[in-house]
């Protein structure tokens, strides 16, 4: 037992051993208190006393301290010390005390004699565990050393996240004196950093008890208000051994340089990612507007809050761009606009499709002329005034919050195509030189794709022009047959195809329907289509049957060379017989629709495509009664990726099924059911429906009776023409009929039929069983014969002959008098 005595009547002050430090330690360890009578009887026993020595208040109060807490050997010394204390001497020191479980515990005591009731003298004793006290004092010394000497910023916060203690290193970091921190939150001391995020992290540590390591914070502090800084902080909860929470402690280091290096690396990585994404995204189509939109999608919001792409008017037309004269304005059309949020900036720029004119002195114009980017890291009203096309756009731009602007000319092959603008508003970082380099890379890639799209558009327009010029400009009315058609070029992203169709008027009111499809796309396919269509029309007008037309077309396609193949179907309708003769060269089968709306495919021998060569074609003949319809088409109508071709033809047949629609309605229904946006191939389609043939348009005379046939035929012709109101043609028609019937009697088996047909012209035809077609032959003046067909050739507007399955037909046409209906 050792300690120190002092006069308890003096004012308490520092003890010779540095008690104040111990008192500080007493605040952090359990402190037992007891109150004793002058005879050593225990009157009060605290909870901490019970915690230190194990005796409860019930056990201790009423007992004598010397008997309860000391062994017999120490008791005389304890009693002597007690008497001195009770005489007015205070005492502090270390004393061994018996624990309830029998072990000895060394406690540090401090005793005070005090006056009790009625002049009695009492003793107040306080005690704490020496070992715990020493540990706390050591910890406090370490903490003082760390706070005072550590270069790392350190702080202690209470449960309300207010500063309780911090070291000078942290005060220097923040540029705020220590005393201005105490009792305030981070958000109040450092408003320029992400304090809400920091305090959320500290609340999480307080609640869960799980420490947080390397929590990043950033912003600007009063000590360095012009520069962004970054810190790495670790947080842990402060609590005692019983789990009572006192607050949060943090250690903070400045990582600005590392943060900036990481930020630079992240920006570089972001730029690479942007370039990689843009490379994959931009130029996926050959559409000008879509290419511009792909650039916008690549940069908003990753690179800019707002972006536009404007192109020169000639570029949009597919024309070659030209240099921009110094004294001329430029007209640009907005083709793509994008923003990351509704900023109101749309009021200050053109909407898609609008055209703006920039004066020669505008920054935009000068930038286009020089081909160099224009960077305005800081934008105010004066700067913006020099950027916009018109003054009224300045106010909306300022209101939207523009603070940084970048414009990059779009150039390809040394020629300016337009420009791309990038604007930042919500993004606080101004554009930098590194951003300029990135934008130039992205715009260069876009410019190449735009130029390719421009060249493609020009080629496509050329091919479309050629294609339109080669297709029928007008479909002539055909008696007894209603015709409707549709032609759809492929979508903008596909090249022009070689599909074609034609309606060719033939002799005797007949008509040829031709549909073909040149394999391949582009100008060459369109040119080949034109050649084949011209040849097919010429061959059909020579009264060749469909299979012979295809045979000659096959020779033509083979002669074009370089693997030019095509499919084709040729059908000839005879309104007098109401039959169709059809042949196919590798083409899809026609669809037949009956008067009652039933449908079926027409089984035509498929043949081989034109250009293969050396293969004969076959034709079939089928009836097409009044009210029936036939549809011819190209594969673009029924062929789709991932779909069987037969499924497309079946869908076409189902769409055409059912009565009650006009041909135009049927065409629209087919396109609505089978055609989708962005079709990859041209579509050509012809529908023909049989109409009633007026009785006053055709007259037929069976030819029997031998040598009297010419006279009989002449009388029939005159009578018929008088009935039709065409008496003016009777003399010419009689001569033609007489010569044709006589020619049949002389050079063929007996004539079989005379038929008169009135449509756009008056047609006279004589059918016989002969297989030899008449020819014009030279003759001398003294010859008595051979002049018949010469006379026919002189009288008729045109004449000709065609072979039939059972002979031939010779025909001649006379022009109707003016005004005849």
ZAMARGU-4260 file (C-alpha; in steps of 0.2 Angstrom, whole numbers, plus 5000, padded with zeros to 4 digits):
<rodrens>
0) 5000/5000/5000 | 5007/5017/4995 | 5000/5034/4992 | 5001/5052/4996 | 4992/5063/5010
5) 4987/5081/5009 | 4977/5093/5019 | 4959/5089/5014 | 4954/5107/5019 | 4964/5115/5004
10) 4958/5118/4987 | 4960/5103/4976 | 4974/5105/4963 | 4986/5095/4953 | 4993/5081/4964
15) 5012/5078/4964 | 5010/5063/4952 | 5000/5072/4938 | 4983/5067/4945 | 4974/5078/4932
20) 4979/5066/4919 | 4973/5052/4930 | 4956/5061/4932 | 4955/5062/4914 | 4958/5043/4913
25) 4944/5041/4927 | 4932/5048/4915 | 4934/5033/4904 | 4935/5019/4916 | 4922/5013/4929
30) 4923/5023/4945 | 4917/5015/4961 | 4911/5026/4976 | 4907/5022/4994 | 4902/5032/5009
35) 4908/5027/5027 | 4904/5032/5044 | 4918/5037/5056 | 4919/5019/5063 | 4921/5012/5045
40) 4903/5006/5043 | 4898/5007/5024 | 4883/5018/5021 | 4883/5019/5002 | 4889/5007/4988
45) 4889/5012/4970 | 4885/5001/4955 | 4903/5003/4949 | 4909/4997/4966 | 4899/4981/4963
50) 4906/4979/4946 | 4924/4981/4952 | 4923/4970/4968 | 4908/4959/4966 | 4899/4964/4982
55) 4881/4970/4979 | 4875/4985/4988 | 4864/4974/4999 | 4880/4964/5005 | 4891/4979/5007
60) 4880/4992/5015 | 4879/4989/5034 | 4896/4980/5034 | 4913/4987/5040 | 4924/4990/5026
65) 4940/4984/5035 | 4931/4967/5038 | 4923/4966/5021 | 4938/4971/5010 | 4954/4967/5018
70) 4963/4952/5025 | 4968/4950/5043 | 4986/4955/5039 | 4982/4971/5032 | 4969/4976/5044
75) 4979/4986/5057 | 4988/4996/5044 | 4971/5000/5036 | 4963/5005/5052 | 4978/5017/5056
80) 4976/5025/5039 | 4957/5027/5042 | 4961/5036/5058 | 4973/5048/5050 | 4960/5052/5036
85) 4946/5055/5048 | 4957/5067/5057 | 4956/5078/5041 | 4970/5071/5030 | 4965/5067/5012
90) 4974/5052/5004 | 4976/5045/4987 | 4986/5029/4981 | 4985/5011/4976 | 4978/4999/4989
95) 4975/4980/4987 | 4957/4975/4990 | 4949/4958/4992 | 4936/4954/4978 | 4921/4944/4982
100) 4928/4929/4973 | 4943/4929/4985 | 4956/4936/4973 | 4965/4953/4977 | 4962/4968/4966
105) 4973/4983/4966 | 4963/4999/4965 | 4968/5017/4964 | 4959/5026/4979 | 4956/5044/4982
110) 4948/5048/4999 | 4940/5064/5006 | 4933/5067/5024 | 4917/5076/5023 | 4905/5083/5036
115) 4889/5073/5039 | 4873/5077/5048 | 4873/5083/5065 | 4891/5087/5065 | 4896/5069/5061
120) 4912/5065/5051 | 4910/5054/5035 | 4922/5047/5023 | 4920/5048/5004 | 4931/5035/4994
125) 4932/5033/4975 | 4942/5019/4967 | 4946/5013/4950 | 4955/4998/4942 | 4973/5002/4941
130) 4976/4991/4926 | 4961/4998/4916 | 4966/5015/4921 | 4984/5013/4915 | 4978/5006/4898
135) 4966/5021/4896 | 4980/5033/4900 | 4992/5024/4888 | 4978/5025/4875 | 4975/5043/4878
140) 4994/5047/4876 | 4994/5037/4860 | 4979/5047/4854 | 4986/5063/4859 | 5002/5059/4850
145) 4993/5053/4834 | 4982/5069/4834 | 4996/5080/4837 | 5010/5073/4826 | 5001/5063/4812
150) 5002/5071/4794 | 4986/5062/4791 | 4970/5072/4794 | 4960/5065/4809 | 4943/5069/4816
155) 4931/5063/4829 | 4912/5066/4827 | 4898/5064/4839 | 4882/5054/4835 | 4875/5070/4827
160) 4890/5070/4815 | 4897/5086/4823 | 4916/5089/4825 | 4922/5085/4842 | 4940/5084/4839
165) 4952/5086/4824 | 4970/5088/4822 | 4979/5102/4814 | 4984/5092/4798 | 4965/5091/4794
170) 4963/5109/4798 | 4977/5114/4786 | 4969/5103/4772 | 4952/5111/4774 | 4960/5129/4776
175) 4948/5131/4791 | 4955/5134/4809 | 4952/5120/4822 | 4940/5130/4833 | 4929/5134/4818
180) 4926/5115/4815 | 4920/5111/4833 | 4902/5108/4835 | 4898/5110/4817 | 4894/5097/4803
185) 4905/5094/4788 | 4891/5102/4777 | 4892/5118/4786 | 4911/5119/4787 | 4914/5113/4769
190) 4900/5117/4758 | 4910/5115/4742 | 4912/5096/4743 | 4900/5081/4742 | 4896/5083/4760
195) 4879/5074/4758 | 4887/5058/4752 | 4900/5059/4766 | 4887/5061/4780 | 4877/5047/4773
200) 4892/5036/4774 | 4895/5041/4792 | 4877/5038/4797 | 4879/5020/4789 | 4895/5017/4800
205) 4886/5023/4815 | 4871/5012/4812 | 4880/4996/4807 | 4896/4997/4815 | 4905/4992/4800
210) 4920/5002/4795 | 4921/5010/4778 | 4939/5011/4770 | 4944/5022/4755 | 4928/5032/4754
215) 4931/5045/4741 | 4926/5064/4743 | 4930/5078/4731 | 4926/5096/4729 | 4933/5113/4734
220) 4938/5119/4751 | 4940/5136/4758 | 4959/5134/4759 | 4960/5131/4740 | 4943/5138/4732
225) 4949/5138/4714 | 4955/5120/4712 | 4946/5103/4713 | 4953/5092/4726 | 4950/5074/4731
230) 4952/5064/4747 | 4952/5046/4753 | 4944/5044/4770 | 4941/5029/4782 | 4928/5029/4795
235) 4925/5018/4810 | 4913/5019/4825 | 4918/5024/4842 | 4911/5013/4856 | 4916/5006/4873
240) 4917/4988/4879 | 4898/4988/4883 | 4893/4993/4866 | 4889/5011/4870 | 4892/5022/4854
245) 4901/5039/4856 | 4902/5044/4838 | 4913/5041/4822 | 4932/5043/4819 | 4939/5047/4802
250) 4956/5047/4795 | 4959/5057/4779 | 4972/5059/4766 | 4974/5070/4751 | 4974/5060/4735
255) 4971/5074/4723 | 4986/5069/4712 | 4981/5051/4711 | 4963/5056/4708 | 4968/5067/4694
260) 4978/5054/4686 | 4964/5041/4688 | 4952/5054/4681 | 4964/5057/4666 | 4965/5038/4663
265) 4946/5036/4665 | 4943/5050/4652 | 4956/5042/4640 | 4947/5025/4643 | 4930/5034/4640
270) 4936/5042/4624 | 4942/5025/4618 | 4926/5017/4623 | 4916/5031/4614 | 4927/5029/4598
275) 4924/5010/4599 | 4906/5012/4601 | 4904/5025/4588 | 4914/5014/4576 | 4902/5000/4578
280) 4887/5011/4578 | 4891/5024/4564 | 4889/5020/4546 | 4878/5004/4548 | 4867/5010/4533
285) 4868/5020/4517 | 4855/5033/4523 | 4862/5051/4526 | 4850/5055/4540 | 4852/5039/4549
290) 4871/5040/4548 | 4869/5058/4556 | 4858/5051/4569 | 4870/5037/4574 | 4883/5051/4578
295) 4871/5060/4589 | 4867/5043/4598 | 4885/5040/4601 | 4889/5057/4609 | 4874/5061/4619
300) 4874/5061/4634 | 4892/5053/4635 | 4901/5067/4627 | 4889/5082/4626 | 4872/5087/4632
305) 4866/5093/4615 | 4872/5089/4598 | 4867/5093/4580 | 4872/5088/4563 | 4869/5100/4548
310) 4873/5096/4530 | 4875/5107/4515 | 4860/5107/4503 | 4870/5100/4488 | 4876/5085/4499
315) 4858/5080/4503 | 4854/5080/4484 | 4869/5068/4481 | 4879/5082/4472 | 4897/5085/4473
320) 4901/5098/4487 | 4910/5113/4482 | 4921/5125/4491 | 4913/5140/4500 | 4917/5157/4493
325) 4923/5170/4505 | 4909/5182/4501 | 4894/5170/4501 | 4883/5163/4514 | 4880/5145/4516
330) 4864/5136/4518 | 4863/5121/4529 | 4849/5109/4533 | 4847/5100/4550 | 4847/5082/4548
335) 4849/5076/4566 | 4847/5084/4583 | 4849/5076/4600 | 4849/5081/4618 | 4851/5072/4635
340) 4836/5081/4643 | 4823/5094/4639 | 4834/5110/4641 | 4824/5122/4630 | 4839/5124/4618
345) 4829/5116/4604 | 4822/5134/4603 | 4839/5140/4598 | 4843/5128/4584 | 4835/5121/4568
350) 4823/5106/4570 | 4826/5092/4558 | 4823/5097/4540 | 4824/5116/4543 | 4837/5126/4533
355) 4847/5140/4540 | 4858/5153/4531 | 4874/5158/4539 | 4882/5175/4533 | 4900/5175/4528
360) 4906/5183/4544 | 4898/5170/4555 | 4910/5159/4565 | 4901/5144/4558 | 4904/5149/4540
365) 4922/5153/4544 | 4924/5136/4552 | 4917/5127/4537 | 4928/5137/4525 | 4944/5134/4535
370) 4940/5116/4539 | 4946/5118/4557 | 4936/5115/4573 | 4929/5129/4583 | 4931/5128/4602
375) 4923/5140/4614 | 4927/5133/4631 | 4917/5147/4639 | 4901/5154/4631 | 4893/5170/4636
380) 4880/5181/4627 | 4893/5189/4616 | 4901/5173/4611 | 4885/5165/4607 | 4880/5180/4597
385) 4894/5176/4585 | 4889/5157/4584 | 4870/5157/4580 | 4863/5160/4563 | 4851/5173/4569
390) 4851/5185/4584 | 4834/5179/4591 | 4842/5162/4595 | 4854/5170/4608 | 4842/5172/4622
395) 4835/5154/4622 | 4853/5148/4622 | 4858/5158/4637 | 4842/5152/4646 | 4847/5134/4642
400) 4863/5136/4651 | 4876/5134/4637 | 4893/5136/4645 | 4904/5127/4632 | 4903/5124/4613
405) 4913/5114/4600 | 4910/5114/4582 | 4919/5102/4570 | 4917/5103/4551 | 4912/5087/4542
410) 4925/5084/4528 | 4928/5069/4516 | 4940/5068/4502 | 4945/5086/4506 | 4928/5093/4503
415) 4916/5100/4517 | 4900/5091/4518 | 4893/5101/4534 | 4896/5102/4552 | 4893/5094/4569
420) 4890/5105/4585 | 4892/5099/4603 | 4886/5109/4618 | 4888/5106/4636 | 4876/5113/4649
425) 4872/5101/4664 | 4889/5093/4661 | 4900/5106/4671 | 4917/5102/4662 | 4921/5113/4648
430) 4927/5105/4632 | 4946/5103/4631 | 4959/5100/4618 | 4957/5081/4621 | 4938/5083/4618
435) 4942/5092/4601 | 4953/5077/4596 | 4939/5065/4600 | 4926/5075/4591 | 4937/5076/4576
440) 4939/5057/4576 | 4920/5054/4578 | 4916/5067/4565 | 4929/5061/4552 | 4921/5043/4553
445) 4904/5050/4551 | 4909/5061/4536 | 4916/5046/4527 | 4900/5037/4530 | 4890/5052/4525
450) 4900/5054/4509 | 4897/5035/4505 | 4879/5038/4508 | 4879/5053/4497 | 4888/5044/4483
455) 4876/5029/4485 | 4861/5041/4484 | 4867/5049/4468 | 4870/5032/4460 | 4853/5026/4467
460) 4844/5042/4460 | 4853/5039/4443 | 4847/5021/4443 | 4829/5026/4448 | 4829/5038/4434
465) 4835/5026/4422 | 4823/5013/4429 | 4808/5024/4428 | 4812/5029/4410 | 4812/5011/4405
470) 4796/5006/4413 | 4779/5009/4405 | 4774/5027/4406 | 4756/5023/4402 | 4745/5008/4401
475) 4734/5008/4386 | 4716/5003/4389 | 4712/4985/4383 | 4694/4981/4378 | 4687/4967/4388
480) 4701/4967/4401 | 4703/4978/4417 | 4721/4980/4422 | 4729/4987/4438 | 4747/4987/4443
485) 4760/4992/4456 | 4778/4996/4456 | 4788/4999/4472 | 4807/5002/4471 | 4817/4994/4485
490) 4820/5004/4501 | 4833/5018/4502 | 4845/5007/4510 | 4845/4994/4496 | 4851/4997/4478
495) 4839/4998/4464 | 4834/4982/4457 | 4830/4976/4439 | 4811/4972/4441 | 4800/4977/4427
500) 4783/4974/4420 | 4774/4978/4403 | 4757/4978/4395 | 4759/4976/4376 | 4744/4979/4365
505) 4743/4966/4351 | 4733/4963/4335 | 4715/4958/4336 | 4712/4965/4353 | 4724/4953/4362
510) 4736/4959/4375 | 4753/4953/4382 | 4757/4954/4400 | 4775/4953/4404 | 4784/4953/4421
515) 4802/4951/4424 | 4816/4952/4437 | 4834/4954/4433 | 4846/4946/4446 | 4856/4959/4455
520) 4855/4977/4459 | 4861/4994/4453 | 4863/5003/4437 | 4869/4988/4428 | 4853/4978/4433
525) 4842/4993/4428 | 4851/4994/4411 | 4849/4975/4408 | 4831/4977/4413 | 4828/4990/4400
530) 4836/4980/4386 | 4826/4964/4390 | 4809/4974/4391 | 4812/4982/4374 | 4816/4966/4366
535) 4801/4957/4374 | 4790/4971/4368 | 4796/4970/4351 | 4795/4951/4350 | 4777/4951/4357
540) 4772/4964/4344 | 4778/4952/4331 | 4764/4940/4336 | 4776/4927/4343 | 4769/4915/4355
545) 4775/4917/4373 | 4787/4902/4372 | 4796/4909/4357 | 4796/4926/4365 | 4806/4919/4380
550) 4817/4909/4368 | 4823/4925/4359 | 4824/4934/4376 | 4835/4920/4382 | 4847/4923/4367
555) 4847/4941/4371 | 4851/4939/4389 | 4865/4927/4385 | 4872/4940/4373 | 4873/4953/4386
560) 4886/4942/4395 | 4894/4943/4412 | 4882/4932/4420 | 4866/4943/4418 | 4852/4932/4422
565) 4834/4936/4424 | 4817/4927/4427 | 4802/4932/4416 | 4784/4927/4413 | 4775/4931/4397
570) 4756/4929/4396 | 4745/4933/4381 | 4726/4936/4383 | 4714/4934/4369 | 4698/4943/4373
575) 4688/4935/4359 | 4693/4917/4365 | 4694/4922/4383 | 4710/4912/4385 | 4727/4915/4392
580) 4743/4907/4384 | 4758/4909/4396 | 4776/4903/4397 | 4789/4905/4411 | 4808/4907/4412
585) 4811/4903/4430 | 4798/4914/4437 | 4785/4912/4450 | 4768/4905/4445 | 4753/4916/4442
590) 4739/4916/4454 | 4721/4913/4446 | 4706/4920/4455 | 4689/4914/4449 | 4673/4924/4447
595) 4667/4917/4464 | 4683/4922/4473 | 4692/4905/4474 | 4711/4905/4470 | 4724/4893/4464
600) 4741/4894/4457 | 4743/4891/4439 | 4755/4877/4436 | 4766/4884/4422 | 4781/4874/4417
605) 4794/4884/4427 | 4808/4884/4414 | 4825/4891/4417 | 4831/4909/4420 | 4835/4919/4405
610) 4853/4919/4401 | 4856/4901/4404 | 4854/4897/4386 | 4850/4881/4376 | 4834/4876/4385
615) 4817/4876/4377 | 4802/4884/4385 | 4785/4878/4386 | 4768/4886/4386 | 4751/4882/4393
620) 4734/4889/4389 | 4720/4891/4402 | 4703/4899/4402 | 4699/4916/4410 | 4681/4918/4410
625) 4671/4934/4413 | 4674/4940/4431 | 4690/4930/4433 | 4707/4938/4437 | 4725/4933/4435
630) 4740/4941/4445 | 4758/4941/4439 | 4772/4947/4451 | 4790/4947/4456 | 4798/4938/4470
635) 4800/4955/4480 | 4782/4954/4484 | 4782/4936/4492 | 4800/4933/4498 | 4805/4937/4515
640) 4820/4932/4526 | 4816/4918/4537 | 4800/4914/4527 | 4797/4900/4515 | 4793/4906/4497
645) 4778/4895/4496 | 4771/4903/4512 | 4772/4920/4504 | 4763/4914/4488 | 4749/4906/4499
650) 4747/4923/4508 | 4745/4932/4492 | 4732/4919/4486 | 4723/4921/4503 | 4723/4940/4501
655) 4716/4939/4484 | 4702/4927/4488 | 4684/4933/4489 | 4674/4943/4478 | 4668/4961/4479
660) 4684/4971/4477 | 4690/4982/4463 | 4707/4978/4456 | 4714/4994/4464 | 4707/4988/4481
665) 4715/4971/4478 | 4732/4979/4474 | 4731/4989/4490 | 4726/4974/4500 | 4740/4964/4494
670) 4753/4977/4497 | 4746/4980/4515 | 4747/4961/4519 | 4764/4957/4511 | 4774/4972/4510
675) 4784/4979/4526 | 4794/4995/4528 | 4811/4994/4521 | 4809/4980/4509 | 4825/4974/4501
680) 4819/4971/4484 | 4809/4979/4470 | 4791/4974/4468 | 4782/4973/4452 | 4764/4967/4451
685) 4750/4966/4437 | 4732/4961/4440 | 4720/4958/4425 | 4702/4955/4426 | 4690/4949/4412
690) 4676/4961/4408 | 4660/4958/4398 | 4664/4961/4379 | 4651/4972/4371 | 4641/4963/4358
695) 4643/4978/4345 | 4662/4976/4345 | 4664/4959/4337 | 4656/4950/4322 | 4661/4932/4316
700) 4657/4923/4300 | 4661/4905/4298 | 4668/4902/4281 | 4661/4888/4271 | 4655/4886/4253
705) 4671/4886/4242 | 4673/4899/4228 | 4658/4909/4233 | 4666/4914/4250 | 4674/4930/4245
710) 4657/4938/4240 | 4649/4931/4255 | 4663/4938/4266 | 4661/4956/4257 | 4642/4956/4260
715) 4644/4952/4278 | 4658/4965/4281 | 4647/4979/4273 | 4632/4974/4283 | 4642/4974/4299
720) 4650/4990/4297 | 4634/4999/4292 | 4627/4992/4309 | 4642/4999/4318 | 4641/5016/4310
725) 4657/5013/4300 | 4651/5014/4282 | 4665/5025/4278 | 4677/5010/4280 | 4666/4998/4270
730) 4675/4999/4253 | 4692/4997/4261 | 4687/4984/4272 | 4678/4974/4258 | 4694/4974/4248
735) 4704/4968/4263 | 4692/4954/4267 | 4691/4949/4248 | 4710/4948/4247 | 4713/4939/4263
740) 4699/4926/4260 | 4705/4923/4242 | 4723/4921/4248 | 4717/4908/4260 | 4708/4899/4246
745) 4723/4899/4235 | 4738/4896/4247 | 4730/4886/4262 | 4717/4874/4266 | 4699/4881/4265
750) 4697/4897/4276 | 4688/4893/4292 | 4682/4910/4300 | 4681/4929/4296 | 4681/4940/4311
755) 4678/4959/4313 | 4684/4967/4329 | 4682/4985/4333 | 4692/4993/4347 | 4705/5007/4344
760) 4706/5001/4326 | 4695/4990/4315 | 4703/4973/4314 | 4699/4961/4300 | 4706/4943/4303
765) 4704/4927/4293 | 4708/4910/4300 | 4713/4895/4290 | 4721/4878/4292 | 4737/4882/4283
770) 4754/4883/4292 | 4763/4895/4280 | 4762/4913/4283 | 4760/4925/4269 | 4774/4935/4263
775) 4776/4951/4252 | 4785/4946/4236 | 4792/4956/4222 | 4782/4955/4205 | 4783/4962/4188
780) 4770/4973/4179 | 4765/4959/4167 | 4762/4947/4181 | 4744/4942/4183 | 4745/4937/4201
785) 4755/4940/4217 | 4748/4957/4220 | 4735/4952/4234 | 4746/4954/4249 | 4754/4970/4241
790) 4736/4977/4240 | 4733/4972/4259 | 4749/4981/4264 | 4744/4997/4255 | 4727/4998/4261
795) 4729/4993/4279 | 4737/5003/4293 | 4747/4988/4297 | 4745/4969/4294 | 4752/4953/4300
800) 4749/4935/4304 | 4752/4922/4318 | 4752/4904/4319 | 4739/4895/4330 | 4738/4877/4336
805) 4727/4872/4321 | 4733/4884/4307 | 4736/4902/4306 | 4727/4919/4307 | 4730/4933/4295
810) 4725/4950/4300 | 4724/4968/4295 | 4720/4985/4303 | 4711/5000/4297 | 4711/5017/4307
815) 4694/5022/4313 | 4687/5039/4306 | 4691/5054/4317 | 4678/5056/4331 | 4673/5037/4331
820) 4670/5031/4349
</rodrens>
